[in-house]
C-alpha cells in the first residue's frame, strides 16, 4: 500500500467519566453502541472496499506501534483494534484481538468507509 494514501486509526479501550478513568480491553464506551447516521455516499472516503480482518494476540502492541503510541501509553490504555485503509487500492484491513465483539468490528468497519469520524 502506498503510504501517501494509507490511513489508520486506533481505538483505545478507555473512557473518561468525571474524574475516573475506566479501562477495558474488550469494551467500547457506551456511546459507541448508540445509533448513528451513515455519511451520504458522496461524503464517504470509499463506497466499495475490500475488507480483511486479522485477529492477533498482540493487537495492543501492533496497533499502538502503528500510530507511534509509546509502550507506557499502550499499557495504560491498550488499543482494542485498529483499521488501515488505502483509498487508491480500495482496501481496508481491520485488526482485532482474538476475543472481540460486534461493536468493535462494526466500529472499525465504519472507519473503512468513513475514515476518521471521531
C-alpha positions in Angstrom: 0.0 0.0 0.0 1.3 3.5 -0.8 1.9 5.4 2.4 0.5 8.6 0.9 -2.9 7.0 0.6 -2.7 4.8 3.7 -4.7 5.9 6.7 -5.0 4.3 10.0 -6.9 4.7 13.3 -6.5 3.0 16.6 -9.3 2.8 19.1 -8.3 2.5 22.8 -10.4 0.9 25.4 -10.9 3.7 27.8 -13.3 6.5 28.6 -13.3 9.4 30.9 -16.3 9.9 33.2 -15.9 12.8 35.6 -12.5 12.2 37.1 -12.5 8.4 36.8 -10.5 6.7 34.0 -12.1 3.3 33.1 -10.1 0.8 31.2 -11.3 -2.3 29.4 -9.7 -4.5 26.8 -12.9 -5.8 25.4 -15.3 -2.9 25.7 -16.1 0.3 24.0 -17.6 3.4 25.6 -21.4 3.3 25.7 -21.7 6.0 23.1 -20.2 3.5 20.6 -23.3 1.4 20.9 -25.6 4.3 20.1 -27.2 4.6 16.7 -25.6 6.8 14.0 -26.5 8.1 10.6 -24.0 6.9 7.9 -22.5 9.6 5.8 -24.0 10.1 2.4 -22.2 8.1 -0.3 -20.6 11.1 -1.8 -19.1 12.1 1.6 -17.5 8.7 2.4 -13.9 8.1 1.7 -14.9 4.8 0.0 -18.1 3.2 -1.0 -16.8 -0.1 -2.3 -13.9 -1.6 -0.3 -12.2 -5.0 0.1 -12.0 -5.7 3.8 -9.7 -8.1 5.5 -9.9 -9.0 9.2 -6.9 -10.3 11.2 -7.1 -11.5 14.8 -4.0 -11.3 16.9 -2.9 -11.9 20.4 -0.7 -8.8 20.3 -3.3 -6.4 18.9 -2.5 -3.7 21.5 1.2 -3.7 20.6 0.6 -3.8 16.8 -2.0 -1.0 16.8 0.0 1.1 19.3 3.1 0.8 17.1 1.2 1.7 14.0 0.3 5.1 15.4 3.5 5.7 17.3 1.9 5.3 20.7 4.5 4.8 23.5 4.7 1.4 25.3 3.7 3.2 28.5 0.6 4.7 26.9 -0.3 1.3 25.3 0.0 -0.4 28.6 -2.3 2.2 30.3 -4.9 2.4 27.6 -4.4 -0.7 25.4 -5.9 -0.3 21.9 -8.8 -2.7 21.2 -8.4 -2.7 17.5 -7.3 -0.7 14.5 -8.2 -0.1 10.9 -5.8 0.7 8.0 -7.2 1.9 4.7 -5.9 2.7 1.3 -8.3 4.8 -0.9 -6.4 4.2 -4.1 -6.5 0.4 -3.7 -10.0 0.4 -2.2 -8.8 -1.9 0.6 -9.1 -1.8 4.3 -7.6 -4.1 7.0 -9.1 -4.5 10.4 -7.0 -5.9 13.3 -8.7 -7.1 16.5 -7.8 -9.3 19.4 -8.8 -13.0 19.2 -11.7 -12.2 21.5 -13.8 -9.2 20.4 -17.4 -8.2 19.8 -19.7 -6.9 17.1 -19.4 -3.3 18.3 -15.6 -3.3 17.9 -15.7 -4.9 14.5 -18.5 -2.6 13.4 -16.6 0.5 14.7 -13.5 -0.4 12.7 -15.6 -1.3 9.6 -17.1 2.2 9.8 -13.6 3.6 9.6 -13.1 1.7 6.4 -15.9 3.6 4.8 -15.8 7.0 6.6 -12.2 7.3 7.6 -11.6 9.4 10.8 -15.0 10.1 12.3 -14.1 10.7 16.0 
